[in-house]
Amino acid sequence: MNIIEQYTESKSTTITSEDALVVTASYAAVIDGATPKTSFLYPGGETPGHLAARLLSDAVRSLPADLDAEACVERLTRALHQDNVSPSDRPIASMVLYSVSRHEVWMIGDCLFGYFDEAGTFRTVTNTKLIDRVLSEWRRDIILSYLSRGCMTAEEIAANDPGRRIIQPIITHQVRYQNARTPNRFNYTMLDGEPIPNHFIKVFPLSAEVHQLVLATDGYPILMPSLEESERELHRLLQEDPLCIGPLLGTKGVRPGNRSYDDRTYLKLEL
């Protein structure tokens, strides 16, 4: 397994990225530390998302080579566990991980991956959350209402997003659906230090003909076969939709002075 391309960039010019990537002889992983839901910080001023990315990076480096997906997730979960921390302040992350020994991709949360199939077509796999889509649509409708009535300009909304402010209480409490065992259409999975039901772990066996693989965080709205193409598509969409109420529909937009709406990481491998 060789690295063809790799790139990580923070959404902000002043805040360290909460994304990470790790490549060992046995695994390759891209990690997306979750955006903080509160103002809580760990010792040293570390955000929960940054702590999650750091702890998971260390854990991947120590994984035995022959684990299956369930055993791997159990070890990663133990690495994240924190005592006496409220659910909304836990270190939380999504991850997409490639196992060399099993020639499989494992998804926990809303990272994404792409590969070239037997016919040479580049195919992508995503894992979006229903709760995110519902909140994103609600935020969009709020912002469009403000714009249509002339209550705020686009620039004012970017600096003080009324849609984000209104949906924030639900974002803070949506952890009730995280790794939930009681069936609900809003349930989703993230690595958060608490046990994850096995049915939430998505396992994708790759065919022997797959020799190139791309792992990425959802800071890339459209995953392309190369870093250059993915960056170009992202920047086109950022110019078109900086408030993230159109093709970049999301629960937050691009704040003034930021590079993007989210941190991003891209890793392309020769298998």
C-alpha positions as a Python dict, from the first residue, in 0.01 Angstrom:
ca = {
    (1, 'M'): (0, 0, 0),
    (2, 'N'): (148, 332, -113),
    (3, 'I'): (27, 688, -71),
    (4, 'I'): (-45, 860, -404),
    (5, 'E'): (-190, 1185, -263),
    (6, 'Q'): (-265, 1317, 83),
    (7, 'Y'): (-394, 1651, 208),
    (8, 'T'): (-548, 1799, 522),
    (9, 'E'): (-667, 2157, 570),
    (10, 'S'): (-857, 2334, 846),
    (11, 'K'): (-1169, 2529, 762),
    (12, 'S'): (-1018, 2816, 963),
    (13, 'T'): (-695, 3012, 930),
    (14, 'T'): (-662, 3028, 1310),
    (15, 'I'): (-793, 2693, 1443),
    (16, 'T'): (-615, 2359, 1405),
    (17, 'S'): (-795, 2100, 1193),
    (18, 'E'): (-999, 1837, 1375),
    (19, 'D'): (-937, 1594, 1089),
    (20, 'A'): (-652, 1342, 1078),
    (21, 'L'): (-512, 1069, 855),
    (22, 'V'): (-305, 765, 946),
    (23, 'V'): (-130, 509, 724),
    (24, 'T'): (44, 203, 865),
    (25, 'A'): (154, -125, 707),
    (26, 'S'): (-186, -275, 795),
    (27, 'Y'): (-438, 10, 787),
    (28, 'A'): (-518, 344, 631),
    (29, 'A'): (-767, 572, 803),
    (30, 'V'): (-920, 914, 765),
    (31, 'I'): (-1071, 1061, 1082),
    (32, 'D'): (-1318, 1349, 1117),
    (33, 'G'): (-1336, 1486, 1470),
    (34, 'A'): (-1689, 1617, 1522),
    (35, 'T'): (-1755, 1991, 1539),
    (36, 'P'): (-1802, 2083, 1907),
    (37, 'K'): (-2166, 2104, 2014),
    (38, 'T'): (-2086, 2318, 2319),
    (39, 'S'): (-1800, 2544, 2433),
    (40, 'F'): (-1650, 2267, 2648),
    (41, 'L'): (-1271, 2222, 2624),
    (42, 'Y'): (-1038, 1955, 2760),
    (43, 'P'): (-717, 2042, 2951),
    (44, 'G'): (-484, 2254, 2740),
    (45, 'G'): (-776, 2404, 2549),
    (46, 'E'): (-828, 2098, 2327),
    (47, 'T'): (-1170, 2063, 2166),
    (48, 'P'): (-1352, 1728, 2187),
    (49, 'G'): (-1316, 1686, 1810),
    (50, 'H'): (-941, 1744, 1815),
    (51, 'L'): (-898, 1507, 2110),
    (52, 'A'): (-1099, 1241, 1926),
    (53, 'A'): (-882, 1269, 1614),
    (54, 'R'): (-562, 1251, 1820),
    (55, 'L'): (-669, 952, 2030),
    (56, 'L'): (-800, 759, 1729),
    (57, 'S'): (-481, 829, 1530),
    (58, 'D'): (-276, 678, 1812),
    (59, 'A'): (-513, 382, 1839),
    (60, 'V'): (-494, 298, 1466),
    (61, 'R'): (-114, 289, 1486),
    (62, 'S'): (-135, 15, 1749),
    (63, 'L'): (-404, -205, 1590),
    (64, 'P'): (-315, -571, 1528),
    (65, 'A'): (-311, -646, 1157),
    (66, 'D'): (-572, -924, 1149),
    (67, 'L'): (-871, -764, 1323),
    (68, 'D'): (-1220, -780, 1177),
    (69, 'A'): (-1437, -466, 1169),
    (70, 'E'): (-1620, -535, 1496),
    (71, 'A'): (-1301, -604, 1694),
    (72, 'C'): (-1138, -294, 1545),
    (73, 'V'): (-1429, -69, 1641),
    (74, 'E'): (-1428, -213, 1993),
    (75, 'R'): (-1061, -115, 2036),
    (76, 'L'): (-1117, 231, 1889),
    (77, 'T'): (-1415, 281, 2119),
    (78, 'R'): (-1206, 193, 2424),
    (79, 'A'): (-941, 443, 2314),
    (80, 'L'): (-1200, 723, 2314),
    (81, 'H'): (-1382, 644, 2638),
    (82, 'Q'): (-1393, 929, 2890),
    (83, 'D'): (-1536, 905, 3241),
    (84, 'N'): (-1758, 1174, 3393),
    (85, 'V'): (-1814, 1368, 3069),
    (86, 'S'): (-2161, 1460, 2941),
    (87, 'P'): (-2268, 1299, 2610),
    (88, 'S'): (-2252, 1630, 2422),
    (89, 'D'): (-1892, 1693, 2538),
    (90, 'R'): (-1743, 1351, 2460),
    (91, 'P'): (-1466, 1323, 2200),
    (92, 'I'): (-1664, 1218, 1892),
    (93, 'A'): (-1549, 1131, 1541),
    (94, 'S'): (-1638, 965, 1215),
    (95, 'M'): (-1389, 736, 1045),
    (96, 'V'): (-1336, 546, 724),
    (97, 'L'): (-1068, 279, 745),
    (98, 'Y'): (-909, 37, 498),
    (99, 'S'): (-784, -302, 621),
    (100, 'V'): (-497, -445, 417),
    (101, 'S'): (-538, -802, 544),
    (102, 'R'): (-910, -813, 469),
    (103, 'H'): (-914, -583, 163),
    (104, 'E'): (-1220, -414, 311),
    (105, 'V'): (-1332, -59, 385),
    (106, 'W'): (-1505, 3, 717),
    (107, 'M'): (-1724, 310, 775),
    (108, 'I'): (-1827, 447, 1113),
    (109, 'G'): (-2009, 776, 1066),
    (110, 'D'): (-2022, 1013, 770),
    (111, 'C'): (-1678, 1000, 609),
    (112, 'L'): (-1670, 877, 248),
    (113, 'F'): (-1459, 677, 6),
    (114, 'G'): (-1415, 618, -364),
    (115, 'Y'): (-1259, 350, -582),
    (116, 'F'): (-1213, 247, -944),
    (117, 'D'): (-1428, -55, -1029),
    (118, 'E'): (-1345, -337, -1270),
    (119, 'A'): (-1452, -123, -1566),
    (120, 'G'): (-1231, 168, -1457),
    (121, 'T'): (-1526, 382, -1340),
    (122, 'F'): (-1471, 588, -1026),
    (123, 'R'): (-1746, 513, -775),
    (124, 'T'): (-1812, 685, -443),
    (125, 'V'): (-1978, 564, -122),
    (126, 'T'): (-2124, 806, 133),
    (127, 'N'): (-2295, 762, 468),
    (128, 'T'): (-2505, 1071, 541),
    (129, 'K'): (-2733, 1116, 845),
    (130, 'L'): (-3106, 1183, 815),
    (131, 'I'): (-3096, 1418, 1115),
    (132, 'D'): (-2833, 1631, 936),
    (133, 'R'): (-3047, 1653, 624),
    (134, 'V'): (-3357, 1756, 818),
    (135, 'L'): (-3171, 2022, 1017),
    (136, 'S'): (-2992, 2146, 704),
    (137, 'E'): (-3324, 2192, 523),
    (138, 'W'): (-3473, 2371, 824),
    (139, 'R'): (-3170, 2602, 845),
    (140, 'R'): (-3197, 2673, 470),
    (141, 'D'): (-3564, 2767, 501),
    (142, 'I'): (-3490, 2999, 794),
    (143, 'I'): (-3213, 3176, 603),
    (144, 'L'): (-3420, 3209, 286),
    (145, 'S'): (-3696, 3365, 494),
    (146, 'Y'): (-3455, 3621, 640),
    (147, 'L'): (-3316, 3701, 295),
    (148, 'S'): (-3653, 3727, 121),
    (149, 'R'): (-3790, 3967, 385),
    (150, 'G'): (-3476, 4178, 384),
    (151, 'C'): (-3413, 4115, 755),
    (152, 'M'): (-3043, 4040, 700),
    (153, 'T'): (-2794, 4050, 415),
    (154, 'A'): (-2598, 3744, 309),
    (155, 'E'): (-2288, 3895, 471),
    (156, 'E'): (-2471, 3947, 801),
    (157, 'I'): (-2601, 3592, 794),
    (158, 'A'): (-2250, 3456, 735),
    (159, 'A'): (-2128, 3641, 1044),
    (160, 'N'): (-2430, 3567, 1268),
    (161, 'D'): (-2621, 3274, 1121),
    (162, 'P'): (-2986, 3281, 1244),
    (163, 'G'): (-3053, 2935, 1103),
    (164, 'R'): (-2762, 2781, 1290),
    (165, 'R'): (-2866, 2962, 1607),
    (166, 'I'): (-3220, 2821, 1589),
    (167, 'I'): (-3117, 2460, 1516),
    (168, 'Q'): (-2828, 2462, 1768),
    (169, 'P'): (-3033, 2325, 2063),
    (170, 'I'): (-3128, 2022, 1855),
    (171, 'I'): (-2769, 1974, 1737),
    (172, 'T'): (-2660, 1977, 2102),
    (173, 'H'): (-2916, 1712, 2198),
    (174, 'Q'): (-2907, 1493, 1887),
    (175, 'V'): (-2657, 1266, 2065),
    (176, 'R'): (-2971, 1091, 2196),
    (177, 'Y'): (-2988, 925, 1853),
    (178, 'Q'): (-2615, 842, 1845),
    (179, 'N'): (-2550, 467, 1849),
    (180, 'A'): (-2902, 423, 1993),
    (181, 'R'): (-3025, 68, 2035),
    (182, 'T'): (-3396, 153, 2024),
    (183, 'P'): (-3505, 170, 1656),
    (184, 'N'): (-3560, 523, 1526),
    (185, 'R'): (-3527, 670, 1177),
    (186, 'F'): (-3294, 941, 1312),
    (187, 'N'): (-3043, 697, 1463),
    (188, 'Y'): (-2685, 725, 1340),
    (189, 'T'): (-2340, 609, 1444),
    (190, 'M'): (-2022, 783, 1554),
    (191, 'L'): (-1718, 680, 1752),
    (192, 'D'): (-1778, 836, 2094),
    (193, 'G'): (-1622, 604, 2351),
    (194, 'E'): (-1947, 416, 2412),
    (195, 'P'): (-2034, 71, 2268),
    (196, 'I'): (-2151, 69, 1906),
    (197, 'P'): (-2405, -194, 1794),
    (198, 'N'): (-2244, -406, 1522),
    (199, 'H'): (-2522, -334, 1271),
    (200, 'F'): (-2411, 31, 1263),
    (201, 'I'): (-2065, -64, 1130),
    (202, 'K'): (-2065, -66, 750),
    (203, 'V'): (-1830, -316, 588),
    (204, 'F'): (-1745, -299, 216),
    (205, 'P'): (-1540, -588, 74),
    (206, 'L'): (-1339, -474, -228),
    (207, 'S'): (-1289, -693, -531),
    (208, 'A'): (-940, -811, -620),
    (209, 'E'): (-948, -574, -921),
    (210, 'V'): (-961, -262, -700),
    (211, 'H'): (-609, -119, -688),
    (212, 'Q'): (-671, 247, -608),
    (213, 'L'): (-874, 381, -319),
    (214, 'V'): (-964, 729, -194),
    (215, 'L'): (-1062, 795, 169),
    (216, 'A'): (-1193, 1139, 267),
    (217, 'T'): (-1386, 1340, 523),
    (218, 'D'): (-1711, 1510, 432),
    (219, 'G'): (-1534, 1844, 396),
    (220, 'Y'): (-1530, 1731, 33),
    (221, 'P'): (-1894, 1749, -83),
    (222, 'I'): (-1811, 1567, -406),
    (223, 'L'): (-1528, 1314, -408),
    (224, 'M'): (-1329, 1302, -730),
    (225, 'P'): (-1056, 1064, -854),
    (226, 'S'): (-778, 1314, -777),
    (227, 'L'): (-704, 1573, -512),
    (228, 'E'): (-682, 1849, -774),
    (229, 'E'): (-1028, 1767, -911),
    (230, 'S'): (-1179, 1740, -562),
    (231, 'E'): (-1032, 2075, -460),
    (232, 'R'): (-1149, 2240, -781),
    (233, 'E'): (-1505, 2113, -734),
    (234, 'L'): (-1507, 2224, -370),
    (235, 'H'): (-1388, 2576, -452),
    (236, 'R'): (-1643, 2607, -733),
    (237, 'L'): (-1923, 2520, -491),
    (238, 'L'): (-1787, 2751, -219),
    (239, 'Q'): (-1801, 3040, -465),
    (240, 'E'): (-2154, 2945, -570),
    (241, 'D'): (-2298, 2871, -226),
    (242, 'P'): (-2099, 3017, 68),
    (243, 'L'): (-2404, 3013, 296),
    (244, 'C'): (-2445, 2637, 230),
    (245, 'I'): (-2815, 2659, 152),
    (246, 'G'): (-2796, 2528, -206),
    (247, 'P'): (-2571, 2255, -352),
    (248, 'L'): (-2359, 2266, -33),
    (249, 'L'): (-2668, 2232, 187),
    (250, 'G'): (-2552, 2190, 547),
    (251, 'T'): (-2602, 2278, 911),
    (252, 'K'): (-2345, 2559, 890),
    (253, 'G'): (-2203, 2794, 629),
    (254, 'V'): (-1864, 2952, 569),
    (255, 'R'): (-1788, 3202, 845),
    (256, 'P'): (-1611, 3528, 751),
    (257, 'G'): (-1237, 3471, 724),
    (258, 'N'): (-1270, 3092, 699),
    (259, 'R'): (-1156, 2886, 402),
    (260, 'S'): (-1453, 2650, 398),
    (261, 'Y'): (-1753, 2524, 594),
    (262, 'D'): (-1559, 2228, 737),
    (263, 'D'): (-1213, 2079, 777),
    (264, 'R'): (-1119, 1843, 496),
    (265, 'T'): (-887, 1548, 442),
    (266, 'Y'): (-811, 1352, 124),
    (267, 'L'): (-606, 1032, 103),
    (268, 'K'): (-546, 839, -220),
    (269, 'L'): (-379, 499, -206),
    (270, 'E'): (-230, 244, -440),
    (271, 'L'): (-330, -92, -290),
}
